[in-house]
């Protein structure tokens, strides 16, 4: 079981799986969630689609709709995928802060080179 845990949590496997999930199966869930939130935004603003918004006679509403949808998607992915992954990684693979610093390693290397010369 230890080897399987190492395989799953080390390397780029999880990052690739997250990208694949975001692009396929998870996209449907996030899109539905985004549609629901856009519906609530529409209740406040009158319409969940900002496509008709004009700024200096330029339609910027499509961009606003895409931006709001992206922010919702990024929030969902961050809190439901990235944060749990980081917590699992910290739990199973804690960083070893007790090791020598870079300066200490350089001093050791210098001393070794000096004894050889």
N, C-alpha and C positions, 0 to 999 in steps of 0.2 A: 504494500500500500504506500510505503514511503517513496518508492521509485515512481509510482503513478502521480503522486502529489507533486514531486519534483518536475516531472514531465509537463504537467498542466500549468504550474505556476512560474516556471522559469522560461526564459527566452521570449520569443515573439508570438508564441502560439495563441496566447490569450488575446493579444492585441489584434491578430488576424481574425480570430473568431468574433471578436467584438465588431470589427469592420464588416464582416460577412453578415452577421446578425442584423446590424443596423441597415444594411443594404437590402435585405430580403424580408425575413419573417417579422422582425421587430418593427420594420417600417409600417406595416399595417396597423399595429397597435398604437404606435406614436401618431400616425395620421388620424386615426379615430379620436384619440385623446386631443389632438390639436383641433379637430373639427368641433369637438365639444367645447373647448375653451374659446374658440372663435365664435361659437354660438352665444356664449356668455358675454363676450366682448360686443357682439352684435346687439344684445339686449341693452347694453349701456349706450352704445353709439348709434343704434338704429339699424345697422346692417353688419353682418360678420365679414363682409368682403369690402375692402377699401379701394377696389379698382376704380371707382369713380372720383376719388379724391384728386383735386387739381391744385397745383402750386404754380402760380404765374402762367396759367394756361397750359401747363404740362402735366400729364397724368403720371403722378407719382404713387398712386394707390396700389398698383400692382407690386411695386417694390416694398411698400409698407406691409402688404399682406404676406409677401414672401419673408420679410424680415421677422415679423411676429411669429410666423410658423417656424422659422429656423430657430428662434430663441426658445420656443416651447420645446422643440425637438432636442436642442442642445441641453436644456435643463433636465429633461427626462433621461437622456443618455447619461449625463454626468451623475445624477443622484441614484439611478437604478443599475448602472453598469460600472462606471469608473470608480466611484467611492467604495462599493462593496469589494471590487477587485483589489484596490489598494489596501483595504483593511485586511483582506485575506493574505495578501502578500506580506504585509508587515507582521501578521500573526505567525505565519509559517516560516518566514525567512527574515528574522529581525536583523537589522544592520549592526555590525560589530564596531561600535565606536571606541572600543578599548585598545585598538591597534595603534601602532606608532604613527606619528604625524609625518607629513612629507619632509619637514625639516629634519626630523630625527633619522629618517631613512637616508637622507642625503649626507648627514654627518657620519652614519655608519659606512656608507659607500666610500666617502672620503678617507675615513680611517683605514678601511680595508686596502684601498689603493696605496695609501701611505706606507703601510706595513710591507706591501709587496715590492715597493720601489727601493 
